[in-house]
Amino acid sequence: MRVFHRLPQAAAEAARQLRSSLAGLAHVLRHVAPLYVMCDPRDLGVVSKNSGVDGMPTVYIYDRVPAGMGFSQALYDLAPGRLLGGVAEVVDRCRCASGCPSCVGPAGEMSGDVKGQVQRLIAASLAGGE
């Protein structure tokens, strides 16, 4: 018989909010990043993980073309904060209250005020925080 560890409700909700925030950030990146490297949006892939290789929440942007075209490297080489600044501008300018398909993605997949969560995540990333 297997016994599964149950997370306290607050921890489970925090994990859900983290997933929603990362998914919202990935949604915006998927639409904004191609503008910075002048590629077709289908040339880039975006995946969010609650725990990346270093154990930290991570959003990966990668070339979808076999052997790569260098788009993800070009994004990596941008001035620090340039891409996230553009993402922040898109989210901030959207007139929705808590998230929509035009900014952080469909609300049905998300938890709570995803727009606010993504804005806080971007601000912390730009400030160099966790």
N, CA, C and O atoms as a printed pandas DataFrame, in Angstrom:
     atom_number atom_name residue_name chain_id  residue_number  x_coord  y_coord  z_coord
0              1         N          MET        A               1    0.845   -1.175    0.000
1              2        CA          MET        A               1    0.000    0.000    0.000
2              3         C          MET        A               1    0.891    1.239    0.000
3              4         O          MET        A               1    1.849    1.324    0.768
4              5         N          ARG        A               2    0.573    2.182   -0.854
5              6        CA          ARG        A               2    1.338    3.428   -0.934
6              7         C          ARG        A               2    0.658    4.509   -0.118
7              8         O          ARG        A               2   -0.568    4.627   -0.102
8              9         N          VAL        A               3    1.466    5.282    0.547
9             10        CA          VAL        A               3    0.962    6.424    1.302
10            11         C          VAL        A               3    1.491    7.673    0.617
11            12         O          VAL        A               3    2.700    7.828    0.451
12            13         N          PHE        A               4    0.605    8.547    0.226
13            14        CA          PHE        A               4    0.993    9.786   -0.446
14            15         C          PHE        A               4    0.971   10.934    0.559
15            16         O          PHE        A               4    0.054   11.070    1.369
16            17         N          HIS        A               5    1.992   11.734    0.477
17            18        CA          HIS        A               5    2.083   12.909    1.338
18            19         C          HIS        A               5    1.120   13.966    0.808
19            20         O          HIS        A               5    1.114   14.266   -0.386
20            21         N          ARG        A               6    0.326   14.516    1.680
21            22        CA          ARG        A               6   -0.613   15.566    1.286
22            23         C          ARG        A               6   -0.043   16.918    1.691
23            24         O          ARG        A               6    0.395   17.123    2.823
24            25         N          LEU        A               7   -0.062   17.825    0.735
25            26        CA          LEU        A               7    0.401   19.180    1.030
26            27         C          LEU        A               7   -0.661   19.927    1.814
27            28         O          LEU        A               7   -1.852   19.747    1.560
28            29         N          PRO        A               8   -0.258   20.754    2.755
29            30        CA          PRO        A               8   -1.236   21.628    3.403
30            31         C          PRO        A               8   -1.884   22.516    2.340
31            32         O          PRO        A               8   -1.266   22.812    1.318
32            33         N          GLN        A               9   -3.101   22.932    2.573
33            34        CA          GLN        A               9   -3.848   23.704    1.579
34            35         C          GLN        A               9   -3.093   24.950    1.134
35            36         O          GLN        A               9   -3.095   25.267   -0.055
36            37         N          ALA        A              10   -2.457   25.655    2.039
37            38        CA          ALA        A              10   -1.723   26.880    1.680
38            39         C          ALA        A              10   -0.568   26.559    0.741
39            40         O          ALA        A              10   -0.326   27.296   -0.215
40            41         N          ALA        A              11    0.151   25.462    1.001
41            42        CA          ALA        A              11    1.265   25.073    0.136
42            43         C          ALA        A              11    0.760   24.650   -1.235
43            44         O          ALA        A              11    1.371   24.976   -2.253
44            45         N          ALA        A              12   -0.349   23.930   -1.264
45            46        CA          ALA        A              12   -0.926   23.507   -2.539
46            47         C          ALA        A              12   -1.378   24.722   -3.350
47            48         O          ALA        A              12   -1.175   24.768   -4.563
48            49         N          GLU        A              13   -1.983   25.695   -2.691
49            50        CA          GLU        A              13   -2.423   26.912   -3.385
50            51         C          GLU        A              13   -1.227   27.714   -3.884
51            52         O          GLU        A              13   -1.268   28.268   -4.982
52            53         N          ALA        A              14   -0.161   27.780   -3.083
53            54        CA          ALA        A              14    1.047   28.501   -3.509
54            55         C          ALA        A              14    1.657   27.828   -4.735
55            56         O          ALA        A              14    2.107   28.509   -5.656
56            57         N          ALA        A              15    1.675   26.502   -4.753
57            58        CA          ALA        A              15    2.206   25.777   -5.911
58            59         C          ALA        A              15    1.339   26.025   -7.141
59            60         O          ALA        A              15    1.854   26.177   -8.249
60            61         N          ARG        A              16    0.040   26.066   -6.946
61            62        CA          ARG        A              16   -0.886   26.338   -8.060
62            63         C          ARG        A              16   -0.684   27.758   -8.595
63            64         O          ARG        A              16   -0.691   27.966   -9.808
64            65         N          GLN        A              17   -0.505   28.719   -7.714
65            66        CA          GLN        A              17   -0.263   30.095   -8.141
66            67         C          GLN        A              17    1.065   30.215   -8.880
67            68         O          GLN        A              17    1.169   30.955   -9.858
68            69         N          LEU        A              18    2.070   29.496   -8.421
69            70        CA          LEU        A              18    3.359   29.512   -9.104
70            71         C          LEU        A              18    3.209   28.956  -10.515
71            72         O          LEU        A              18    3.717   29.542  -11.472
72            73         N          ARG        A              19    2.514   27.825  -10.650
73            74        CA          ARG        A              19    2.279   27.250  -11.986
74            75         C          ARG        A              19    1.538   28.234  -12.879
75            76         O          ARG        A              19    1.888   28.400  -14.048
76            77         N          SER        A              20    0.517   28.886  -12.334
77            78        CA          SER        A              20   -0.254   29.857  -13.103
78            79         C          SER        A              20    0.597   31.047  -13.525
79            80         O          SER        A              20    0.517   31.501  -14.666
80            81         N          SER        A              21    1.410   31.549  -12.603
81            82        CA          SER        A              21    2.285   32.688  -12.908
82            83         C          SER        A              21    3.284   32.336  -14.000
83            84         O          SER        A              21    3.471   33.098  -14.949
84            85         N          LEU        A              22    3.919   31.188  -13.867
85            86        CA          LEU        A              22    4.899   30.766  -14.874
86            87         C          LEU        A              22    4.237   30.514  -16.226
87            88         O          LEU        A              22    4.789   30.866  -17.268
88            89         N          ALA        A              23    3.048   29.902  -16.204
89            90        CA          ALA        A              23    2.329   29.660  -17.457
90            91         C          ALA        A              23    1.931   30.986  -18.105
91            92         O          ALA        A              23    2.004   31.125  -19.326
92            93         N          GLY        A              24    1.507   31.966  -17.290
93            94        CA          GLY        A              24    1.157   33.279  -17.821
94            95         C          GLY        A              24    2.362   33.980  -18.419
95            96         O          GLY        A              24    2.265   34.579  -19.490
96            97         N          LEU        A              25    3.501   33.910  -17.735
97            98        CA          LEU        A              25    4.731   34.502  -18.254
98            99         C          LEU        A              25    5.146   33.813  -19.555
99           100         O          LEU        A              25    5.540   34.474  -20.516
100          101         N          ALA        A              26    5.055   32.492  -19.579
101          102        CA          ALA        A              26    5.403   31.745  -20.797
102          103         C          ALA        A              26    4.492   32.139  -21.957
103          104         O          ALA        A              26    4.948   32.247  -23.096
104          105         N          HIS        A              27    3.216   32.353  -21.674
105          106        CA          HIS        A              27    2.260   32.757  -22.714
106          107         C          HIS        A              27    2.679   34.081  -23.354
107          108         O          HIS        A              27    2.699   34.214  -24.578
108          109         N          VAL        A              28    3.011   35.048  -22.516
109          110        CA          VAL        A              28    3.413   36.359  -23.052
110          111         C          VAL        A              28    4.740   36.237  -23.804
111          112         O          VAL        A              28    4.889   36.797  -24.890
112          113         N          LEU        A              29    5.692   35.517  -23.238
113          114        CA          LEU        A              29    6.989   35.335  -23.908
114          115         C          LEU        A              29    6.824   34.696  -25.277
115          116         O          LEU        A              29    7.503   35.073  -26.232
116          117         N          ARG        A              30    5.925   33.731  -25.371
117          118        CA          ARG        A              30    5.680   33.033  -26.638
118          119         C          ARG        A              30    5.267   34.018  -27.737
119          120         O          ARG        A              30    5.559   33.806  -28.914
120          121         N          HIS        A              31    4.591   35.087  -27.342
121          122        CA          HIS        A              31    4.101   36.054  -28.329
122          123         C          HIS        A              31    5.037   37.247  -28.529
123          124         O          HIS        A              31    5.042   37.854  -29.600
124          125         N          VAL        A              32    5.821   37.584  -27.518
125          126        CA          VAL        A              32    6.683   38.766  -27.585
126          127         C          VAL        A              32    8.088   38.434  -28.102
127          128         O          VAL        A              32    8.649   39.198  -28.888
128          129         N          ALA        A              33    8.650   37.326  -27.679
129          130        CA          ALA        A              33   10.035   36.974  -28.036
130          131         C          ALA        A              33   10.300   36.975  -29.545
131          132         O          ALA        A              33   11.348   37.469  -29.961
132          133         N          PRO        A              34    9.411   36.449  -30.376
133          134        CA          PRO        A              34    9.695   36.464  -31.823
134          135         C          PRO        A              34    9.888   37.870  -32.399
135          136         O          PRO        A              34   10.568   38.032  -33.412
136          137         N          LEU        A              35    9.305   38.873  -31.771
137          138        CA          LEU        A              35    9.458   40.249  -32.254
138          139         C          LEU        A              35   10.893   40.750  -32.062
139          140         O          LEU        A              35   11.359   41.600  -32.820
140          141         N          TYR        A              36   11.585   40.230  -31.062
141          142        CA          TYR        A              36   12.949   40.672  -30.768
142          143         C          TYR        A              36   13.995   40.024  -31.668
143          144         O          TYR        A              36   15.090   40.560  -31.838
144          145         N          VAL        A              37   13.660   38.876  -32.241
145          146        CA          VAL        A              37   14.629   38.190  -33.103
146          147         C          VAL        A              37   14.110   38.037  -34.537
147          148         O          VAL        A              37   14.716   37.358  -35.366
148          149         N          MET        A              38   12.976   38.684  -34.804
149          150        CA          MET        A              38   12.403   38.712  -36.160
150          151         C          MET        A              38   12.252   37.304  -36.740
151          152         O          MET        A              38   12.764   37.010  -37.820
152          153         N          CYS        A              39   11.551   36.448  -36.016
153          154        CA          CYS        A              39   11.308   35.099  -36.503
154          155         C          CYS        A              39    9.816   34.800  -36.444
155          156         O          CYS        A              39    9.041   35.543  -35.842
156          157         N          ASP        A              40    9.440   33.726  -37.065
157          158        CA          ASP        A              40    8.067   33.252  -37.000
158          159         C          ASP        A              40    7.827   32.720  -35.586
159          160         O          ASP        A              40    8.693   32.036  -35.040
160          161         N          PRO        A              41    6.683   33.015  -34.987
161          162        CA          PRO        A              41    6.421   32.521  -33.631
162          163         C          PRO        A              41    6.544   31.003  -33.516
163          164         O          PRO        A              41    6.852   30.490  -32.440
164          165         N          ARG        A              42    6.310   30.290  -34.596
165          166        CA          ARG        A              42    6.420   28.830  -34.570
166          167         C          ARG        A              42    7.869   28.351  -34.518
167          168         O          ARG        A              42    8.116   27.163  -34.310
168          169         N          ASP        A              43    8.839   29.266  -34.706
169          170        CA          ASP        A              43   10.253   28.895  -34.646
170          171         C          ASP        A              43   10.764   28.772  -33.210
171          172         O          ASP        A              43   11.832   28.204  -32.978
172          173         N          LEU        A              44   10.011   29.298  -32.251
173          174        CA          LEU        A              44   10.417   29.260  -30.844
174          175         C          LEU        A              44    9.426   28.435  -30.039
175          176         O          LEU        A              44    8.222   28.463  -30.294
176          177         N          GLY        A              45    9.941   27.713  -29.080
177          178        CA          GLY        A              45    9.109   27.002  -28.122
178          179         C          GLY        A              45    9.325   27.607  -26.751
179          180         O          GLY        A              45   10.400   28.127  -26.453
180          181         N          VAL        A              46    8.300   27.537  -25.920
181          182        CA          VAL        A              46    8.391   28.070  -24.558
182          183         C          VAL        A              46    7.761   27.049  -23.612
183          184         O          VAL        A              46    6.646   26.581  -23.842
184          185         N          VAL        A              47    8.485   26.711  -22.550
185          186        CA          VAL        A              47    8.008   25.756  -21.556
186          187         C          VAL        A              47    8.295   26.322  -20.176
187          188         O          VAL        A              47    9.370   26.873  -19.935
188          189         N          SER        A              48    7.341   26.186  -19.276
189          190        CA          SER        A              48    7.573   26.622  -17.890
190          191         C          SER        A              48    7.605   25.401  -16.981
191          192         O          SER        A              48    6.857   24.442  -17.172
192          193         N          LYS        A              49    8.481   25.459  -15.994
193          194        CA          LYS        A              49    8.638   24.363  -15.025
194          195         C          LYS        A              49    8.703   24.955  -13.621
195          196         O          LYS        A              49    9.389   25.950  -13.390
196          197         N          ASN        A              50    7.991   24.341  -12.697
197          198        CA          ASN        A              50    8.063   24.791  -11.304
198          199         C          ASN        A              50    9.454   24.602  -10.726
199          200         O          ASN        A              50    9.868   25.331   -9.824
200          201         N          SER        A              51   10.172   23.619  -11.252
201          202        CA          SER        A              51   11.512   23.343  -10.762
202          203         C          SER        A              51   12.407   22.979  -11.935
203          204         O          SER        A              51   12.309   21.882  -12.483
204          205         N          GLY        A              52   13.283   23.909  -12.319
205          206        CA          GLY        A              52   14.208   23.675  -13.426
206          207         C          GLY        A              52   15.406   22.877  -12.955
207          208         O          GLY        A              52   15.389   22.305  -11.865
208          209         N          VAL        A              53   16.445   22.835  -13.772
209          210        CA          VAL        A              53   17.641   22.054  -13.442
210          211         C          VAL        A              53   18.284   22.499  -12.137
211          212         O          VAL        A              53   18.872   21.681  -11.430
212          213         N          ASP        A              54   18.183   23.777  -11.808
213          214        CA          ASP        A              54   18.777   24.285  -10.573
214          215         C          ASP        A              54   17.798   24.262   -9.401
215          216         O          ASP        A              54   18.101   24.751   -8.313
216          217         N          GLY        A              55   16.618   23.685   -9.640
217          218        CA          GLY        A              55   15.612   23.617   -8.586
218          219         C          GLY        A              55   14.751   24.860   -8.463
219          220         O          GLY        A              55   13.837   24.905   -7.640
220          221         N          MET        A              56   15.034   25.870   -9.276
221          222        CA          MET        A              56   14.282   27.124   -9.230
222          223         C          MET        A              56   13.200   27.121  -10.316
223          224         O          MET        A              56   13.348   26.457  -11.343
224          225         N          PRO        A              57   12.115   27.864  -10.084
225          226        CA          PRO        A              57   11.106   28.000  -11.142
226          227         C          PRO        A              57   11.755   28.582  -12.397
227          228         O          PRO        A              57   12.537   29.529  -12.311
228          229         N          THR        A              58   11.434   28.019  -13.557
229          230        CA          THR        A              58   12.141   28.370  -14.790
230          231         C          THR        A              58   11.190   28.419  -15.977
231          232         O          THR        A              58   10.251   27.628  -16.070
232          233         N          VAL        A              59   11.445   29.352  -16.876
233          234        CA          VAL        A              59   10.771   29.383  -18.176
234          235         C          VAL        A              59   11.863   29.213  -19.223
235          236         O          VAL        A              59   12.808   29.999  -19.283
236          237         N          TYR        A              60   11.724   28.183  -20.043
237          238        CA          TYR        A              60   12.691   27.889  -21.095
238          239         C          TYR        A              60   12.165   28.402  -22.425
239          240         O          TYR        A              60   10.996   28.201  -22.756
240          241         N          ILE        A              61   13.033   29.066  -23.190
241          242        CA          ILE        A              61   12.726   29.457  -24.570
242          243         C          ILE        A              61   13.745   28.727  -25.428
243          244         O          ILE        A              61   14.947   28.809  -25.176
244          245         N          TYR        A              62   13.276   28.024  -26.427
245          246        CA          TYR        A              62   14.178   27.214  -27.233
246          247         C          TYR        A              62   13.813   27.283  -28.712
247          248         O          TYR        A              62   12.678   27.591  -29.077
248          249         N          ASP        A              63   14.802   26.988  -29.551
249          250        CA          ASP        A              63   14.577   26.905  -30.993
250          251         C          ASP        A              63   13.819   25.620  -31.297
251          252         O          ASP        A              63   14.204   24.549  -30.827
252          253         N          ARG        A              64   12.761   25.713  -32.067
253          254        CA          ARG        A              64   11.996   24.522  -32.440
254          255         C          ARG        A              64   12.513   23.900  -33.731
255          256         O          ARG        A              64   12.131   22.783  -34.081
256          257         N          VAL        A              65   13.371   24.609  -34.432
257          258        CA          VAL        A              65   13.940   24.109  -35.685
258          259         C          VAL        A              65   15.035   23.093  -35.343
259          260         O          VAL        A              65   15.884   23.381  -34.499
260          261         N          PRO        A              66   15.037   21.923  -35.968
261          262        CA          PRO        A              66   16.097   20.953  -35.690
262          263         C          PRO        A              66   17.483   21.583  -35.874
263          264         O          PRO        A              66   17.729   22.288  -36.854
264          265         N          ALA        A              67   18.370   21.325  -34.935
265          266        CA          ALA        A              67   19.733   21.863  -34.897
266          267         C          ALA        A              67   19.749   23.360  -34.591
267          268         O          ALA        A              67   20.826   23.944  -34.470
268          269         N          GLY        A              68   18.600   23.983  -34.464
269          270        CA          GLY        A              68   18.499   25.381  -34.061
270          271         C          GLY        A              68   18.879   26.377  -35.140
271          272         O          GLY        A              68   19.631   26.074  -36.066
272          273         N          MET        A              69   18.335   27.570  -34.990
273          274        CA          MET        A              69   18.643   28.673  -35.901
274          275         C          MET        A              69   19.353   29.801  -35.169
275          276         O          MET        A              69   19.729   30.802  -35.778
276          277         N          GLY        A              70   19.538   29.640  -33.863
277          278        CA          GLY        A              70   20.216   30.659  -33.073
278          279         C          GLY        A              70   19.287   31.695  -32.471
279          280         O          GLY        A              70   19.757   32.674  -31.892
280          281         N          PHE        A              71   17.976   31.505  -32.593
281          282        CA          PHE        A              71   17.037   32.483  -32.057
282          283         C          PHE        A              71   17.098   32.546  -30.530
283          284         O          PHE        A              71   17.114   33.634  -29.954
284          285         N          SER        A              72   17.132   31.393  -29.879
285          286        CA          SER        A              72   17.170   31.412  -28.416
286          287         C          SER        A              72   18.487   32.017  -27.917
287          288         O          SER        A              72   18.499   32.708  -26.898
288          289         N          GLN        A              73   19.578   31.770  -28.615
289          290        CA          GLN        A              73   20.859   32.384  -28.244
290          291         C          GLN        A              73   20.791   33.900  -28.422
291          292         O          GLN        A              73   21.300   34.649  -27.588
292          293         N          ALA        A              74   20.165   34.348  -29.504
293          294        CA          ALA        A              74   20.018   35.789  -29.736
294          295         C          ALA        A              74   19.186   36.434  -28.627
295          296         O          ALA        A              74   19.478   37.552  -28.203
296          297         N          LEU        A              75   18.157   35.736  -28.158
297          298        CA          LEU        A              75   17.348   36.249  -27.051
298          299         C          LEU        A              75   18.183   36.304  -25.772
299          300         O          LEU        A              75   18.101   37.269  -25.012
300          301         N          TYR        A              76   18.977   35.276  -25.541
301          302        CA          TYR        A              76   19.840   35.227  -24.364
302          303         C          TYR        A              76   20.856   36.371  -24.381
303          304         O          TYR        A              76   21.207   36.910  -23.332
304          305         N          ASP        A              77   21.323   36.737  -25.574
305          306        CA          ASP        A              77   22.342   37.779  -25.723
306          307         C          ASP        A              77   21.785   39.200  -25.645
307          308         O          ASP        A              77   22.554   40.161  -25.618
308          309         N          LEU        A              78   20.462   39.345  -25.607
309          310        CA          LEU        A              78   19.875   40.688  -25.486
310          311         C          LEU        A              78   20.350   41.344  -24.186
311          312         O          LEU        A              78   20.726   40.666  -23.230
312          313         N          ALA        A              79   20.321   42.662  -24.178
313          314        CA          ALA        A              79   20.668   43.400  -22.959
314          315         C          ALA        A              79   19.780   42.913  -21.811
315          316         O          ALA        A              79   18.588   42.676  -22.003
316          317         N          PRO        A              80   20.359   42.767  -20.631
317          318        CA          PRO        A              80   19.574   42.298  -19.488
318          319         C          PRO        A              80   18.308   43.132  -19.299
319          320         O          PRO        A              80   18.350   44.363  -19.295
320          321         N          GLY        A              81   17.210   42.451  -19.147
321          322        CA          GLY        A              81   15.949   43.137  -18.904
322          323         C          GLY        A              81   15.210   43.602  -20.148
323          324         O          GLY        A              81   14.056   44.019  -20.052
324          325         N          ARG        A              82   15.839   43.541  -21.308
325          326        CA          ARG        A              82   15.179   44.064  -22.506
326          327         C          ARG        A              82   13.933   43.248  -22.872
327          328         O          ARG        A              82   12.861   43.813  -23.090
328          329         N          LEU        A              83   14.077   41.933  -22.938
329          330        CA          LEU        A              83   12.938   41.079  -23.277
330          331         C          LEU        A              83   11.871   41.140  -22.193
331          332         O          LEU        A              83   10.687   41.295  -22.493
332          333         N          LEU        A              84   12.283   41.018  -20.933
333          334        CA          LEU        A              84   11.303   41.083  -19.846
334          335         C          LEU        A              84   10.653   42.457  -19.758
335          336         O          LEU        A              84    9.489   42.567  -19.374
336          337         N          GLY        A              85   11.390   43.503  -20.110
337          338        CA          GLY        A              85   10.801   44.843  -20.144
338          339         C          GLY        A              85    9.698   44.927  -21.182
339          340         O          GLY        A              85    8.657   45.536  -20.938
340          341         N          GLY        A              86    9.920   44.318  -22.339
341          342        CA          GLY        A              86    8.901   44.279  -23.385
342          343         C          GLY        A              86    7.693   43.461  -22.960
343          344         O          GLY        A              86    6.554   43.825  -23.254
344          345         N          VAL        A              87    7.943   42.363  -22.274
345          346        CA          VAL        A              87    6.858   41.527  -21.767
346          347         C          VAL        A              87    6.048   42.307  -20.733
347          348         O          VAL        A              87    4.817   42.270  -20.740
348          349         N          ALA        A              88    6.741   43.008  -19.852
349          350        CA          ALA        A              88    6.058   43.817  -18.825
350          351         C          ALA        A              88    5.180   44.876  -19.467
351          352         O          ALA        A              88    4.070   45.137  -19.005
352          353         N          GLU        A              89    5.679   45.483  -20.529
353          354        CA          GLU        A              89    4.896   46.522  -21.215
354          355         C          GLU        A              89    3.602   45.953  -21.791
355          356         O          GLU        A              89    2.548   46.579  -21.686
356          357         N          VAL        A              90    3.677   44.777  -22.394
357          358        CA          VAL        A              90    2.478   44.148  -22.959
358          359         C          VAL        A              90    1.461   43.865  -21.854
359          360         O          VAL        A              90    0.276   44.158  -22.012
360          361         N          VAL        A              91    1.919   43.300  -20.742
361          362        CA          VAL        A              91    1.012   42.965  -19.641
362          363         C          VAL        A              91    0.440   44.234  -19.015
363          364         O          VAL        A              91   -0.759   44.305  -18.743
364          365         N          ASP        A              92    1.280   45.229  -18.787
365          366        CA          ASP        A              92    0.824   46.469  -18.147
366          367         C          ASP        A              92   -0.179   47.234  -19.005
367          368         O          ASP        A              92   -1.108   47.842  -18.473
368          369         N          ARG        A              93   -0.006   47.212  -20.305
369          370        CA          ARG        A              93   -0.895   47.971  -21.189
370          371         C          ARG        A              93   -2.236   47.298  -21.445
371          372         O          ARG        A              93   -3.175   47.941  -21.914
372          373         N          CYS        A              94   -2.330   46.012  -21.141
373          374        CA          CYS        A              94   -3.595   45.309  -21.362
374          375         C          CYS        A              94   -4.641   45.862  -20.392
375          376         O          CYS        A              94   -4.354   46.082  -19.216
376          377         N          ARG        A              95   -5.836   46.080  -20.891
377          378        CA          ARG        A              95   -6.890   46.707  -20.089
378          379         C          ARG        A              95   -7.655   45.734  -19.194
379          380         O          ARG        A              95   -8.516   46.156  -18.422
380          381         N          CYS        A              96   -7.357   44.453  -19.286
381          382        CA          CYS        A              96   -8.087   43.478  -18.473
382          383         C          CYS        A              96   -7.742   43.655  -16.997
383          384         O          CYS        A              96   -6.753   44.299  -16.648
384          385         N          ALA        A              97   -8.568   43.078  -16.146
385          386        CA          ALA        A              97   -8.363   43.217  -14.701
386          387         C          ALA        A              97   -7.402   42.176  -14.134
387          388         O          ALA        A              97   -6.515   42.516  -13.352
388          389         N          SER        A              98   -7.570   40.913  -14.522
389          390        CA          SER        A              98   -6.767   39.874  -13.873
390          391         C          SER        A              98   -6.151   38.870  -14.839
391          392         O          SER        A              98   -5.633   37.836  -14.418
392          393         N          GLY        A              99   -6.205   39.171  -16.128
393          394        CA          GLY        A              99   -5.600   38.280  -17.122
394          395         C          GLY        A              99   -6.583   37.909  -18.214
395          396         O          GLY        A              99   -7.771   37.714  -17.957
396          397         N          CYS        A             100   -6.080   37.814  -19.430
397          398        CA          CYS        A             100   -6.913   37.466  -20.574
398          399         C          CYS        A             100   -6.008   36.887  -21.663
399          400         O          CYS        A             100   -4.786   36.935  -21.524
400          401         N          PRO        A             101   -6.577   36.339  -22.747
401          402        CA          PRO        A             101   -5.754   35.774  -23.817
402          403         C          PRO        A             101   -4.820   36.786  -24.489
403          404         O          PRO        A             101   -3.834   36.393  -25.112
404          405         N          SER        A             102   -5.116   38.069  -24.371
405          406        CA          SER        A             102   -4.253   39.087  -24.974
406          407         C          SER        A             102   -2.984   39.342  -24.173
407          408         O          SER        A             102   -2.012   39.880  -24.703
408          409         N          CYS        A             103   -2.987   38.963  -22.908
409          410        CA          CYS        A             103   -1.774   39.193  -22.114
410          411         C          CYS        A             103   -1.246   37.886  -21.529
411          412         O          CYS        A             103   -0.296   37.326  -22.076
412          413         N          VAL        A             104   -1.815   37.386  -20.455
413          414        CA          VAL        A             104   -1.227   36.240  -19.761
414          415         C          VAL        A             104   -1.900   34.908  -20.056
415          416         O          VAL        A             104   -1.552   33.894  -19.450
416          417         N          GLY        A             105   -2.842   34.895  -20.962
417          418        CA          GLY        A             105   -3.445   33.632  -21.361
418          419         C          GLY        A             105   -4.866   33.458  -20.877
419          420         O          GLY        A             105   -5.369   34.272  -20.102
420          421         N          PRO        A             106   -5.513   32.404  -21.327
421          422        CA          PRO        A             106   -6.904   32.127  -20.964
422          423         C          PRO        A             106   -7.074   31.945  -19.463
423          424         O          PRO        A             106   -6.331   31.183  -18.844
424          425         N          ALA        A             107   -8.030   32.629  -18.880
425          426        CA          ALA        A             107   -8.237   32.599  -17.428
426          427         C          ALA        A             107   -8.669   31.229  -16.935
427          428         O          ALA        A             107   -8.416   30.894  -15.778
428          429         N          GLY        A             108   -9.304   30.436  -17.763
429          430        CA          GLY        A             108   -9.781   29.122  -17.342
430          431         C          GLY        A             108   -8.674   28.193  -16.889
431          432         O          GLY        A             108   -8.918   27.289  -16.090
432          433         N          GLU        A             109   -7.472   28.393  -17.376
433          434        CA          GLU        A             109   -6.343   27.540  -17.006
434          435         C          GLU        A             109   -5.603   28.068  -15.789
435          436         O          GLU        A             109   -4.723   27.390  -15.259
436          437         N          MET        A             110   -5.939   29.245  -15.347
437          438        CA          MET        A             110   -5.136   29.931  -14.345
438          439         C          MET        A             110   -5.819   29.992  -12.987
439          440         O          MET        A             110   -6.992   29.649  -12.842
440          441         N          SER        A             111   -5.057   30.436  -12.002
441          442        CA          SER        A             111   -5.534   30.558  -10.632
442          443         C          SER        A             111   -5.467   32.017  -10.186
443          444         O          SER        A             111   -4.390   32.614  -10.196
444          445         N          GLY        A             112   -6.603   32.597   -9.794
445          446        CA          GLY        A             112   -6.619   33.936   -9.214
446          447         C          GLY        A             112   -6.236   35.050  -10.166
447          448         O          GLY        A             112   -6.501   34.981  -11.367
448          449         N          ASP        A             113   -5.610   36.077   -9.615
449          450        CA          ASP        A             113   -5.195   37.259  -10.363
450          451         C          ASP        A             113   -3.855   36.979  -11.040
451          452         O          ASP        A             113   -2.807   37.417  -10.566
452          453         N          VAL        A             114   -3.899   36.254  -12.140
453          454        CA          VAL        A             114   -2.673   35.846  -12.814
454          455         C          VAL        A             114   -1.923   37.048  -13.362
455          456         O          VAL        A             114   -0.693   37.066  -13.346
456          457         N          LYS        A             115   -2.635   38.042  -13.842
457          458        CA          LYS        A             115   -1.970   39.235  -14.372
458          459         C          LYS        A             115   -1.110   39.878  -13.279
459          460         O          LYS        A             115    0.053   40.204  -13.518
460          461         N          GLY        A             116   -1.669   40.057  -12.103
461          462        CA          GLY        A             116   -0.915   40.634  -10.985
462          463         C          GLY        A             116    0.255   39.752  -10.584
463          464         O          GLY        A             116    1.339   40.250  -10.278
464          465         N          GLN        A             117    0.036   38.438  -10.585
465          466        CA          GLN        A             117    1.104   37.505  -10.230
466          467         C          GLN        A             117    2.250   37.594  -11.243
467          468         O          GLN        A             117    3.421   37.595  -10.863
468          469         N          VAL        A             118    1.907   37.670  -12.528
469          470        CA          VAL        A             118    2.934   37.773  -13.574
470          471         C          VAL        A             118    3.666   39.109  -13.449
471          472         O          VAL        A             118    4.885   39.162  -13.612
472          473         N          GLN        A             119    2.945   40.175  -13.165
473          474        CA          GLN        A             119    3.588   41.480  -12.991
474          475         C          GLN        A             119    4.581   41.447  -11.833
475          476         O          GLN        A             119    5.674   42.003  -11.939
476          477         N          ARG        A             120    4.211   40.799  -10.729
477          478        CA          ARG        A             120    5.129   40.681   -9.585
478          479         C          ARG        A             120    6.325   39.798   -9.937
479          480         O          ARG        A             120    7.452   40.089   -9.537
480          481         N          LEU        A             121    6.087   38.737  -10.673
481          482        CA          LEU        A             121    7.170   37.837  -11.090
482          483         C          LEU        A             121    8.161   38.570  -11.992
483          484         O          LEU        A             121    9.373   38.429  -11.825
484          485         N          ILE        A             122    7.655   39.349  -12.943
485          486        CA          ILE        A             122    8.520   40.122  -13.844
486          487         C          ILE        A             122    9.306   41.167  -13.045
487          488         O          ILE        A             122   10.512   41.317  -13.238
488          489         N          ALA        A             123    8.624   41.885  -12.152
489          490        CA          ALA        A             123    9.295   42.916  -11.343
490          491         C          ALA        A             123   10.420   42.299  -10.505
491          492         O          ALA        A             123   11.510   42.863  -10.414
492          493         N          ALA        A             124   10.153   41.146   -9.897
493          494        CA          ALA        A             124   11.184   40.484   -9.086
494          495         C          ALA        A             124   12.350   40.033   -9.974
495          496         O          ALA        A             124   13.512   40.156   -9.585
496          497         N          SER        A             125   12.042   39.517  -11.155
497          498        CA          SER        A             125   13.104   39.076  -12.075
498          499         C          SER        A             125   13.937   40.249  -12.543
499          500         O          SER        A             125   15.162   40.143  -12.617
500          501         N          LEU        A             126   13.300   41.370  -12.860
501          502        CA          LEU        A             126   14.032   42.546  -13.303
502          503         C          LEU        A             126   14.892   43.127  -12.186
503          504         O          LEU        A             126   15.952   43.701  -12.437
504          505         N          ALA        A             127   14.418   42.969  -10.942
505          506        CA          ALA        A             127   15.167   43.483   -9.798
506          507         C          ALA        A             127   16.267   42.519   -9.353
507          508         O          ALA        A             127   17.079   42.837   -8.485
508          509         N          GLY        A             128   16.273   41.335   -9.968
509          510        CA          GLY        A             128   17.290   40.341   -9.624
510          511         C          GLY        A             128   16.919   39.482   -8.448
511          512         O          GLY        A             128   17.754   38.739   -7.930
512          513         N          GLY        A             129   15.659   39.572   -8.011
513          514        CA          GLY        A             129   15.202   38.765   -6.871
514          515         C          GLY        A             129   14.682   37.426   -7.315
515          516         O          GLY        A             129   14.678   37.098   -8.502
516          517         N          GLU        A             130   14.248   36.666   -6.354
517          518        CA          GLU        A             130   13.708   35.332   -6.656
518          519         C          GLU        A             130   12.208   35.405   -6.745
519          520         O          GLU        A             130   11.555   34.391   -6.991
